[in-house]
Amino acid sequence: MTLRFDTVLLASALAATCVAPARANDSMAETAIGGLTLTKSDAVVMQSEDLFLSEAKVSVDYVFLNTSAADVETLVAFPLPDIENGVEVPVPDYAKDLAFRTTVDGAPVSLALVQRASFKGADVTDRLAALGLEAAPINDRFDPAVNRLAPEARAKLIADGLIEEAGSDGKQTLWTAHWTTKTTVTRTQVFPAGRPVKVSHTYKPLAGGSVGGLLDAKFRKDPEFTAEVRARRDKYCIDDAFLRGYDAMAAGKKNIVRSEVWLGYVLTSGANWKGPIRDFRLVIDKGDTKNLVSFCADGVKKIAPTQFEVRAQNFTPTKDLSVLIVKVSDIN
């Protein structure tokens, strides 16, 4: 089954600021050369998944069942969206900012954060580590680390396109990284034979976003932006009714700013368990009754003033979830 969510119309109260995207499904995993590799389970079934997604919070509750005759001990991975590092791209500190928590049958468990760096299809984590550089180029650690490098080592990174100079803050030279950071939360998990196991995750999503943007009528009607607008509409299943609501948010008003919040969730890794997800439930909370929200799936049901639900039986995810929330604020 491929999800396609109906568009839902609303308006807003504040402007959004942005960082980077939001998260993923549990999946079997193994540690392989070059990083963590997801594998398919032939024993453990995901009996249910109950996913709640909002700008303020993500929570997901699973029930797994080991259908084999023997206990299964494995590494389980929760992949986070890749960070495409670049100019003016703020890099989230997943370890500090996510507040990621996991419980198994109600008890908290220890987690490990695995981060790898990829550049032009090659894993460069070990190369960077040998120079004292982390896979996630967090600014307060990354810039000093690059400045400490021997000139020839730094020049080699520049020549290979991995980094470039990005000005100065008056105290030190600033640098931009051009690799992709891949992040996965992992844990060791035992699935007892024949007994259901309840797993829950909660975390604060690092939502992306922008002020203004391609949905403004001046961009939608400009042939130069046709491809970009179409891509945005396809990604979030934006229909004409949504755009009419978007235009109405600022109609006849001055000093109005519309802002976008982007939420993403990696659903496709949920297909790595034995068979489909037997009972899937998704609730998306738009945060305010005045907000506009659009995303893709079938069978949306409004269950509260700000919440919308989708349910599916024997669901095999084939696409990841992208949610657009539009807000409006008066800049006076």
N, C-alpha and C positions, 0 to 999 in steps of 0.2 A: 504494500500500500504506500502510495506517495502522498504526503501531506500537502494540502493547499488550503491555507487559512483564509477565511473571508476577511475582507477589509472592514475595520471597525472605525467609526468616526467619533472624535472628541476634540477638545481644545486645550488651553493650558494656563499656568500661572507663573512659572519661572523659566529663566533661560538656562540652557544646559551648558556645562563645560565638559571637556573630554579628556580621556586618557586612552586606554586600549581595550580590547574586546573581552568577552565572557564565555565560557567553559564547556564541559563534556561529560560523556557517559563512561561508566566503569567498563573495563574490558580486560580480558585475560592478557597477560604480557609475559615476555621473557627478556632477560638482559642479553643483548647480542653485541657483537663488535660494531662500534659506531653509534651505540645508544640503545634505547628501549624499543623493542619491536613488539607490536601487538600480535597475538596469536588467537586462533579460534578454538574454543572449548568444545570437546565432544562429550562432555559429561555434565556440565553445569547449565541449568536452565534459568533464565531470568523470568520468574513467574509474574512479577509486576514491577512497574516503574511509575512513580508518582512525582512529577516534576513541577516545581513552582518557580516562575521566572519573573523578576521585576528589576527596576533600576536599583533598588535598595538592597535586595536580597535574592539569593538563589538557594533553594533547598531541593534535594532529591532523595526519595526513599525507595529502596529496592527490597524485593524478596527473591532470594536465589535458592535453588534446589539442586543438589548433587544427585543425579539420577543413577549413578553407578553404584556398585556394591562396595567400593572402597573410598576412604577419605581422600580428598584431593587438596594438596597444599601447593599453592602457586603464587606468583607475583601478580598482583592486580594493579592496573594502571588507569588513571583518570587524566586523559590528555587535555591540556589547555590550548586555546588557539595560538598559533604562531605569532610572534612579534616580528614584523618586517621593519627592522631598524633603519633609520634614515634621517635626513635633515628635518628638524622640527617635529620629530616623532618622539613624544615622551615615553620612556621605557618604564613600565610598571615594575615595582619590586614585589614580585609574587609572594616571596617568603614573608614579607612584612605586611603587605596591604590586603591580601586576600582574606585573612582570618579564616583559613580553611580548616574545618573540623570534620572528623569522621567518627561515627560510632558503629559498632557491630553488636547486634543484639542489645543495644542500649549502653554498651561500655565503650569509652573512648579508646582509640588505637593510635599507635605511632605511625607517622607518615614520613616519607622522604620526597624531596623535591629534586627531580632529575632535569637538568638543563643542558641542551646541546646546541652548538652553533653550526649552521649550514650556509655555504656560500657557493653559488653556481652549481648546485647539485652535489657538492662535496662536503663531508663533515670536517670542520676545521677546529673542533673543540680542543683537541690535544695540542694543535699548533698554538692556539691562543693561550692555553693553560701554561705551556712551556715558557711563555713570555710574561706570565703573571696577569693575563687578561681573562675576565670571566665571560661566559657565554652570553649573559645578560649585561649589556653595557650600562649599568646604573650610573648616572652622571657623577654623583659625588665620589664614586670609586673609580669610574672608568677614566675620566680625564687625568687625574693624578697618575694612574697606572701607565697610561700612554706616555705621559711626559717623563716618566722615570726610565723608559726604554732607552737602550743604546741607540744613537742616531741611525746606525746602519739597519738595525732591526725595525725601527719605525719607518724608515724610508722604504724598506721592502714591503711592509704592510700597505703603505700608500701606493707603491707601484703596482701591487696586485689588486688594488681597488677595495681592500677590506676596510680601510679608514680614509678619512679626509679631514683636513683642518677646517674648523668651524668658527674661527674668530677667537676672541679673548674676553674674559670677564674682568680684565684689569689686573688680575693676580696670576693667571696661568693661561696657557693655550687650551682652547676647547676643541674637542674632536667628535666626529660623527662616525658611527660604525655602519657598515653596509651588509652585514650578514643577517641571517634569519635566526632568531632564537626560538628553539622548540622546547617546551616545558611539559613535564608530566609529573603528576603526583602519584606516588606508588606506595604499596604496602604489601606485606606477606599475609596471605589469607588462607585459612583452612576451611574447606567446605565438607562437613561431616556427611557420610553416606546417608541418604534418605531423610535428612533433617533440614527444614527451611532455615535460612540465615537472613536476618534483617540487617541491611546496611543503609546508613543515612549520611549524607554530606550536607553541609551548609557553608556558605561563603559569601563575601561581599563582592559583587561583580565590578570589574573595572570597565565601566561603560565607555565606549567611544562616542564621538559626536562632533557637531559643528554648529556654528552660528550662521544662519542664512543657508545658502547652498543651492544645489541644482534644481530643487523643486520650485524655486521662485519662477513666476511666470516669464520673466525676462530671459531666463536661461532655457526654460522649456520650449519657448518659441524661437530660439536662436538655432539655426541649422548647425552651427559649429558644435553644439553640445548635444545633438540628437542621439549619438551613440551612448554617451555617458548617462543621459536621462533615461534612455531605454534600459540600460543595465541596472540603474537604481530601481526603476519600476519593476523589473523582472525579479530582482533580488528580494524585494519586500512585497510583491504582489500588489502594487499600488494601482488602484483603478481610478476612473474619472471622478467618481463620487468623492474619493479621498482628496483629489486635487481641488475639487470645488470647495470642500471644507477647508483645505489649506489656504486657498485664496480668501475665503470669507473671514479667516482669523484676523486679517489685517485690513479688511475692506473699510475705507472711510476713516481710518485711524492714522495718526502720525506718531512717530517715535516708537513704533512697535518693532520688536525683534522676535523673529521665529527661530527656534533652535531645534536641532535634531539630537536624539539620543539613540545610539546603536547598541543593541544587545545581540550577542551570538552565543549559540550553544552547540557543541559537537554531539550530534545524535548518532552519527553513523557507526561509531565504535561500539554501540550497543548491539550491532549485528554480529559481534564476535562470540556471542554465547551460543549454546546449543539451541537451534531452532529460533523462531521469532519470540519477541516479547509478548507473553501471553495476555497481559492486561496493562495497557499503556494509558496514562492520564497526564495531561498537560494543562496547567493553569497559568495564564499570563495576566499580570496585574499592570495596568497602564499608569497607576499612581495617582491620577486625578481625573475626575469626571469630565474635565474640560480638555484633556489631552487628545490628540489625534494618534492613532496607532494602526500600524499595518504590518501583516506578516502572512505567511503562506501555509494553508492547510484546509482540510475539509471538516465539515460538521462542527463549526464553532457554536457554542452555547453560552449565553450570558448568564452567569451565576451570581453576580453581585454588581453593584454600581461601577466598580473598576476592574472586575475580573471576568475572564472568558476561559471556557474549558473546552478541551477536545479529548475524546476518548477513542481508543481503538483496541480491537482484540487481534491477537496473533499478528502483531505489527513488526515488520522488518524495516528499520530506517534506512533510506537510500539517499537522503539529503540532510544536511545540517540545518539548524534553525537560525533565522535572522529576523530580528524584530526592530521596527522603526517606531519611535515615539517622537511626536512633534509637540513642542511647547511654545508659548508666546509670552512675552513680557514687555512691559512699558519701561523704556530706559530713562524716563524722567524721574 
